[in-house]
Amino acid sequence: MERPRDHCIRCGECCLRSSPSLQITDAPLVYEGVIKRSDLYSVRVGELVWDNIRDELKVTDTELIKVREKGSGEGCVFYDDAEKACTIYGHRPAQCKALACWDESEFMRVYAKPKAGRKEIIHDHTLFRLIDEHEKRCAYAQLDKCVKKIESDGEKAVENILQILKFDHDIRCLIPEKLGVDSDEIDLILGRSLTKTIAMFGLKVVRKPDGSFFLTVLDSSS
């Protein structure tokens, strides 16, 4: 009989499945530049996400800071496929250190501790004023209300949604232009673009040639 595994065989499965979210104790990794802010994105409250613990989609009630995945959507950005190794192994996040596929107890202990949010990563007061304004005008709860009113309010509800999407789009352009912030950091500062995450409501945004947005129903095959 095969003996139960009790050590890592560097198959890469855990790194290829997903990327970690940061615990509060991981904040120094960002301050020290081990993990760049452009390597991260925020998951905002109310966003639909895949819960790897329960293997299901859920609407999160907690803000999370996630390490980006590769453009192909296959695994953590820090995973080197050729070497089958983590490129920041000696300074990897707490969840990665605790992960052992043969025994999840230590991972679950770490996972239960406080998660990092934008307040632990971003300390620029000007950025936080913009983040607060963005949260007021582009909260997922607000978007959800507008989507639910489409059936009763029709074009008025659609126009309200488009206004939210436009504000989200415009502020993403404004921050790099006016504050000199790297555009690759915007998904950390504001979360992922609403023109992409609107899909969680079964909707799709089409950009017209004149730059305006058109809202349509998401194709079920997408």
Steps between C-alpha positions, in 0.01 A plus 500: 500500500610855430610686810312825570696799377662706776719739301494726194587329170500832306216399270394867489130417534438743787671788313323421174154483653494856629694780667497591870329789671710696746471482877574813704837348593593506129487881475881537552555296181340788310676777697837333436431453128506120500147516364435806283168681520460423130510128592178540699132576453217570741183297532237742626209425732204372300710354218430150372807281549596134492544364853780243480425379852139407427543448124215736414419849379411747772447870554775610734419699813869571566745709302793293377837572343589230250823421320437517128469190289672460165335650195381158390324460836721204583658538837684751711707764323801402713497136390774401255364215286836397359671478839185382680582747774386821665713798397458662845509176698712635787258790547172343394168605664375335818233293326763350268731417791216328683368303203562127509268299276535192722392688815286816482492573873780759503362674191155526656651644818681770302202561270276572799722789611434863389538567129680801358290770338592814312550692826784266591668537160430859386594791726450793262227731637419645158450154356278406790275800446456380142444142617229618741327697224524202267346275767210744549422521131603157374417261784382157388195539725404814307555326168292204617206730585513659155513163323197376696307810389554442128178302469288768671684821405636404159719763334530707819662208684727427203608866490584488872716191441678669211573804718661272761705328230608833353615635838698179560659527156580871527662483845723216377630733231521800733720348774801412279466826307467739795690318775768322299396161634603195297193390303582138592417587863143611428349155558648509850382855567146469360446128451436345162326704232121495517487458123639151567335407830155613378487145360409380852158659440457326164578822312764603248641840407574582138715804421363705210731671245426838662628370837159466665376176659216276390349252746376164380416156638796265532494214254450177698783339302753768616 
